């Protein structure tokens, strides 16, 4: 009985360790090695680009270029993080309200 519990614990610990190792490997750069038809070795490496810091969002009034009290898709294009989230925020509409913008801006961690 004690042997079964010990085996289960060791198996679980080993599984968690392998999972952590695999997760770390996925997060790092990846590479693929192949050989062309002439026998030459080729290694292709890829990774994610560094994150771009766009800084804090401009004030609502600055983004609302036509001063209609709403931010359209074209106006949102002036601040890329907002433009990227526009469809989610607009829920199928053509613009977002001041309140939607404020709620979105409160959830962003930009300095």
N, C-alpha and C positions, 0 to 999 in steps of 0.2 A: 504494500500500500504506500509506504513512504517512498519507495523507488518510483512509483507511478507519478506521485506529486512532484518529485524532483525532476523527473523527465519532462513533465508538462511545463514546469517553470523554466527549465533550460531551453526547451523548444520555443516557448513564448518569448524569452529574452533574446534568443538568437534571431527569431523572426523580426522583432522590433529593431534590433541592431541592423539587420539587412535592409529593412524598410528605410531606416534613417540614412543608411549609406546610399541606397538607390535614389532617394529624394535629393540628397546632396549632389549626386552625380548629374541628375537631370537639371538642376539649377545652374550648374556650371556650363562652361563652353562645351560644345559637342563637336566631335570630329568623325569623319568617315574615311576609311582608307580603301582604295580600289587600285586595280591594275589595268592599264590600257592594253590594247591588242599587241603592242610591241614589248610588253613586259615591264614597262615603266611604272613605278609606284607613284600614286597620286593621293595626297591627303587633303581633304576639304574640311575646313574648320568654320564653325559658325557660332555666333553668340548674339545675345540681345544687345541693342545699342544702349548707351547710358540714358537714363531718364532726363528729360528736358524740364528745367524749372522755369515755368512761365511767370512766376511771381504771383502776387495777389490779383484777384479779379478787379477790373476797373469798376467804378461806381455804375449803378444801374443807369443813371442819367447820361453817362458818357457812352454806354452801349446803345441806348435808345436814341439813335441818330435823328430819327424823324419826330421825336418827342410825342409819340402817340400813346405813351404809357405802357407799351409792350415791346418785347425784343423779338424781332423776326429772325428767321434762319440767316438771312443775309447780314443782319446786324450782329448776330451771335458769332459769325465768322471772324469778327474782330478780336475775339479771345478764344483761341483754339480749344482749351479744356471745356468751355461752355458749348462750343460748336459740336464737339465730340459727344456731349451728353444731351444735345438739343432734342432729339427724337424721343428719348426717355422722358425728359422733362415736359415736353409739349403734349404728350399723349395723343398724337395724331393731329394736333392743331397746327396752325401756321405760325404761332407766336407763343411766348411765355410771359406770364404776368410778373409784376414786381415781387409779389409774394413767392412765386415759384423760384425766381432768381435768388431771393434772400434765403429761402430754405436750402436750395442747392449750395449756395455760397457758404452757408454755415456748416455744411458737412465736408467741405474741402479743407485740406491741411496744407495750404500754400502760404508761404511767408513772403 
